[in-house]
Amino acid sequence: MTDTSRGLPERPMSPHLQVWRWHITMACSILHRGCVVGLWVGAVILAGWAAALAAGSDAYAGYVGLLGSPIGKLVLLGETFAVFFNIAYTIRQTFWDTGKGFQPRVADMTGAMAIAFAVVATIVTWVIAHANGAF
């Protein structure tokens, strides 16, 4: 018979815990997942806006007041970033789908470009909105 009293053999910890380091491609992947959750929240906010619009002028004024509050503006700023990052990340992924851009330097560069595009596009959008009296 087999001896089962010895238990499980000693196993090393996963190697990534000792040797893995953060890099831009990994950060982009995690940021993309967060932005997708943020876009889902944005869809809920948009549905709430439509419901408030349908509910009448008092409900709409209250909802727009909530979105115009400092917290509401911060959430909308995050939503703006999420939209632009998702656009840039999807373009990057489209090139990956064709088999291009997998070299580490290119992948790092396109990841940094996606983040930079999202930041700049968000700032430009909010500056234009502020200049046109949207606040």
Salt bridges, closest charged atoms under 4 A:
none
